[in-house]
Amino acid sequence: MTDSGNEIPTIDLGAFAEAADLDKARIAEEVDEICQAIGFLVVENHGVAEEVIEDAWSVARTFFDLPIEQKLASQSPAAGCPRGYFPLEEESLAKTLGIATPPDRKEAYSSGPLVPPDGHSPDAHFDFFYGENIWPSSIPTFRSAWENYYRSMEDLGARIMQLLAHALKLEEDFFAAHHTHHLGALRTLNYPSSPADDHTAVHRAGAHSDYGTVTILKPDPDVGGLEVQLPSAKWIDAPSVTDGFIVNLGDLMARWTNDRWISTVHRVTSGDATETVPRRQSIAYFMNPNYDGNITTIPTCLADGEEPANAPVLAGDYLIRKFTDAQVEND
């Protein structure tokens, strides 16, 4: 990926799964190069049922169309809770990189894991990650559609992690042990329409990197605005994706690989709109490791005699800090 390129590469996940060893190695090598260069790729032939995607997209749209009073009924009463409804301008993602911008012009609904893990004693942060999800009571089909999509993302994420393990020349199931009681978070976002000359249109979602292992994004197929920053600082537009997912690496994956792979900065803006910026929707699954997982450099990512670039960090501690940093303080 060079500054002259203007496309995020595409990988056929089904072809990788069915490939012979030599072809698997070739695809894995290509993925390694992509992850070193930009950390973003489009995954096609992913195996997620179309009706599962359509149902989740539909209930998300229905939720955002509710009157604000009904949406607020799904807001957590606990300050800083990562589940439930998030009204407009409650986050400023650029704050996680120390960048001062107006609050993000988006609203969201989020859930965490569907059930807490067995055999783990609650600690100070256990409820933050594994507390009960908040389901919109006014949409009877919401929970079933959401849970079906969540489980599909768990499965897709596991298959993507197998591909990434091959790309690092690790055993295929290397990452599985680090996601046995994972902190997968599913979030749908709504960016309302606004005039193009409104300053908030520029800050639909401020520049940030994602925090965890990988993100699996179902973007709006009709409305763009997602921009990805190359290592040179040049911004490029993410592609329009209809039948696939946009996948990007998170900070913890970069730390795992000794920064061999990139957790790339990205943002959502008004794109090329000159008059009215259209409404935009997306659904993102944030695949995060176990909350008590110790993220240390993978030995194969170190050259002989090389020291790790990052100190070990507990996944839960890192994720809490980043999520908290993004919250807007209200007077």
C-alpha positions in Angstrom: 0.0 0.0 0.0 1.6 3.3 -1.1 0.6 6.9 -1.2 -0.3 6.5 -4.8 -2.8 3.7 -4.0 -6.4 4.7 -3.3 -8.0 1.3 -2.6 -8.1 -0.9 0.5 -7.2 -4.5 -0.5 -9.8 -7.3 -0.6 -9.3 -10.8 0.7 -11.6 -13.8 -0.1 -12.0 -15.5 3.2 -13.8 -18.5 1.8 -11.0 -19.1 -0.7 -8.5 -19.0 2.1 -10.4 -21.6 4.2 -10.7 -24.0 1.3 -7.1 -23.4 -0.1 -4.3 -26.0 -0.1 -1.3 -25.3 2.1 0.7 -23.5 -0.6 -2.2 -21.2 -1.5 -3.0 -20.6 2.2 0.6 -19.5 2.7 0.4 -17.1 -0.3 -2.8 -15.5 0.9 -1.4 -15.3 4.5 1.7 -13.6 3.2 -0.4 -11.0 1.3 -2.4 -10.4 4.5 0.9 -9.8 6.4 1.9 -7.2 3.9 -1.5 -5.5 4.2 -1.3 -5.4 8.0 2.2 -4.0 7.9 1.3 -1.3 5.4 -2.2 -0.1 6.5 -4.0 -2.5 8.8 -7.3 -2.3 6.8 -8.8 -4.8 4.4 -12.1 -5.8 2.9 -13.3 -9.4 3.6 -15.5 -11.0 1.1 -17.0 -14.5 0.8 -17.4 -14.4 4.6 -20.2 -16.9 5.1 -22.4 -14.6 7.2 -26.1 -15.2 6.3 -27.6 -12.2 4.4 -30.9 -12.4 6.5 -28.9 -12.1 9.7 -27.3 -8.9 8.4 -30.5 -7.5 7.1 -32.4 -8.2 10.3 -29.8 -6.5 12.5 -29.6 -3.5 10.1 -33.4 -3.2 10.1 -33.8 -3.2 13.9 -30.9 -0.8 14.3 -32.7 1.6 11.8 -35.9 1.2 13.6 -34.3 2.0 16.9 -32.7 5.2 15.7 -36.0 6.3 14.2 -37.7 6.1 17.7 -38.5 9.3 19.5 -35.6 10.5 21.7 -37.6 9.7 24.9 -37.8 6.0 23.9 -34.2 5.8 23.0 -33.2 7.4 26.3 -35.1 4.6 28.0 -32.3 2.3 26.8 -29.6 4.5 28.3 -27.7 3.1 31.2 -28.2 4.9 34.5 -24.6 4.1 35.4 -22.1 6.7 34.3 -19.5 5.3 31.9 -21.3 2.1 31.2 -20.4 0.8 27.7 -23.8 -0.7 27.0 -27.1 0.8 25.9 -27.9 4.0 24.1 -25.5 6.9 23.6 -27.0 10.2 22.6 -25.5 12.6 20.1 -22.2 14.3 21.1 -21.6 12.1 24.1 -18.2 10.9 22.8 -15.2 12.5 21.2 -13.1 9.7 19.8 -10.2 12.0 18.9 -9.6 12.6 22.7 -8.2 9.1 22.9 -5.3 10.4 20.7 -5.0 13.6 22.7 -6.7 15.6 19.9 -9.1 18.4 20.9 -12.2 18.4 18.6 -15.9 19.1 19.0 -17.9 16.0 20.2 -18.7 13.4 17.6 -21.9 14.0 15.7 -23.3 10.5 16.1 -25.6 8.4 18.3 -25.1 4.8 19.1 -26.5 1.6 20.7 -24.0 -0.9 22.2 -24.0 -4.3 23.8 -21.2 -6.3 25.4 -20.9 -10.1 25.7 -24.2 -11.9 25.7 -23.5 -13.9 28.9 -20.8 -13.5 31.6 -18.1 -16.2 31.6 -18.4 -19.1 34.0 -15.7 -19.7 36.6 -14.6 -16.1 36.9 -14.9 -14.3 40.1 -16.1 -10.7 39.7 -13.5 -8.1 40.4 -13.6 -4.3 40.3 -14.1 -4.2 36.5 -16.1 -7.4 35.9 -19.5 -5.7 35.7 -18.1 -3.0 33.4 -17.4 -5.7 30.8 -19.9 -8.4 31.6 -22.9 -6.5 33.1 -26.4 -7.1 31.7 -27.1 -5.6 28.3 -29.9 -3.1 27.9 -32.5 -4.2 25.4 -34.9 -1.7 23.7 -38.3 -2.9 25.0 -40.3 -1.1 22.3 -38.9 -3.3 19.5 -39.9 -6.9 20.2 -37.6 -8.3 17.5 -34.5 -6.3 18.5 -32.9 -8.7 20.9 -33.1 -11.8 18.8 -31.8 -10.0 15.7 -29.0 -8.5 17.7 -27.9 -11.7 19.3 -28.0 -13.6 16.0 -25.7 -11.0 14.5 -23.4 -11.0 17.5 -22.9 -14.7 17.3 -22.3 -14.5 13.6 -19.6 -11.9 14.3 -18.1 -14.2 17.0 -17.8 -16.9 14.4 -16.5 -14.6 11.7 -14.0 -13.1 14.1 -12.6 -16.5 15.0 -12.1 -17.3 11.3 -10.4 -14.0 10.7 -8.1 -14.6 13.6 -7.1 -18.0 12.1 -6.1 -16.1 8.9 -4.1 -13.6 11.0 -2.3 -16.4 12.8 -1.2 -17.9 9.5 0.0 -14.4 8.5 2.2 -14.3 11.5 3.4 -17.9 10.9 1.7 -19.1 14.2 -0.4 -22.1 14.9 -3.9 -21.5 13.5 -5.6 -21.5 16.9 -3.0 -19.3 18.6 -5.4 -16.5 19.3 -8.3 -18.7 20.3 -6.9 -19.1 23.9 -6.9 -15.4 24.3 -10.6 -15.0 23.4 -12.3 -17.7 25.5 -14.2 -15.2 27.6 -13.7 -12.3 25.3 -14.9 -8.7 25.5 -16.6 -8.6 22.1 -18.7 -5.4 21.8 -21.3 -4.9 19.2 -22.3 -1.3 18.3 -24.5 0.3 15.8 -24.0 4.0 14.9 -26.2 6.6 13.4 -24.9 9.8 11.9 -27.8 12.2 11.3 -28.2 14.3 8.2 -26.8 17.9 8.5 -25.9 20.9 6.3 -22.5 20.5 4.7 -21.4 23.8 6.1 -22.2 22.8 9.7 -18.9 22.4 11.5 -20.3 19.2 13.2 -20.5 17.5 9.8 -16.7 17.4 9.8 -16.7 15.6 13.1 -19.1 12.7 12.6 -16.4 10.6 14.3 -13.1 12.1 15.1 -9.7 10.6 14.2 -8.9 7.6 16.3 -7.6 4.1 16.3 -9.6 1.2 17.6 -8.6 -0.3 20.9 -8.8 -4.1 20.7 -7.9 -7.0 18.5 -9.8 -6.4 15.2 -12.9 -4.5 14.2 -15.4 -6.0 11.8 -17.5 -3.2 10.2 -20.6 -3.4 8.2 -20.6 0.1 6.6 -23.4 2.0 5.0 -23.5 0.7 1.4 -24.9 4.0 0.1 -23.2 6.7 2.2 -19.5 7.1 2.5 -17.4 9.2 4.8 -15.1 6.7 6.4 -11.5 7.8 5.8 -8.3 6.0 6.6 -4.9 7.6 7.3 -1.8 6.2 5.6 1.5 6.1 7.5 2.5 9.3 5.5 -0.5 11.1 7.1 -2.4 11.1 3.7 -6.1 10.3 4.1 -7.9 8.0 1.6 -11.6 7.1 1.3 -12.7 3.6 2.4 -14.4 1.8 -0.4 -18.1 1.3 -0.8 -18.8 -2.3 0.4 -22.1 -4.1 -0.2 -21.5 -7.8 0.3 -18.4 -7.7 2.5 -17.0 -6.3 5.7 -14.3 -3.8 6.3 -11.8 -5.2 8.8 -9.2 -3.2 10.7 -6.6 -4.0 13.4 -6.8 -2.5 16.9 -4.2 -1.2 19.3 -3.9 -4.5 21.2 -3.1 -6.4 18.0 -0.4 -3.8 17.2 1.1 -4.3 20.6 0.9 -8.1 20.3 3.0 -7.9 17.0 5.6 -5.4 18.4 4.1 -2.7 16.1 4.9 -4.9 13.1 1.2 -4.5 12.2 -0.6 -1.1 12.3 -3.6 0.0 14.3 -4.5 2.6 11.7 -6.1 6.0 12.5 -9.4 6.6 10.8 -12.4 9.0 11.0 -15.9 9.6 9.6 -16.5 13.0 7.9 -19.0 14.6 5.6 -17.1 13.1 2.6 -17.6 14.9 -0.6 -21.0 16.4 0.3 -21.5 20.0 -0.9 -25.0 20.7 0.3 -26.7 18.3 2.7 -24.7 15.5 4.4 -26.8 12.4 4.2 -27.7 10.2 7.1 -25.2 7.3 7.6 -25.5 4.1 9.5 -23.1 1.3 10.4 -22.7 -1.7 12.6 -19.3 -2.5 14.1 -18.2 -5.6 16.0 -15.2 -4.9 18.2 -13.3 -8.2 18.8 -11.5 -7.7 22.1 -9.4 -10.3 24.1 -10.2 -11.7 27.5 -10.5 -9.0 30.1 -7.7 -10.6 32.1 -5.6 -11.4 29.1 -1.9 -10.3 29.4 -1.0 -8.8 26.0 2.8 -9.4 25.6 4.8 -9.3 22.4 4.5 -12.5 20.2 8.0 -14.0 20.2 8.0 -14.5 16.4 7.5 -10.8 16.0 10.9 -10.1 17.6 14.2 -10.3 15.8 17.2 -11.9 17.6 18.2 -9.6 20.4 15.3 -7.2 19.8 13.5 -5.8 22.9 9.7 -5.4 22.9 8.5 -1.9 21.9 5.6 -2.1 24.4 5.3 -3.2 28.0 2.8 -6.0 28.8 -0.7 -4.7 29.5 -3.9 -6.3 30.7 -6.5 -6.1 28.0 -9.3 -5.0 30.3 -7.2 -2.2 31.8 -6.3 -0.9 28.4 -9.9 -1.0 27.1 -11.3 0.7 30.1 -8.8 3.5 29.9 -9.5 4.1 26.2 -13.3 4.0 26.5 -13.2 6.4 29.5 -10.9 8.8 27.6 -13.5 9.1 24.8 -16.4 10.2 27.0 -17.5 13.8 26.9 -17.7 15.4 30.4 -21.1 17.1 30.8 -21.5 20.0 33.3 
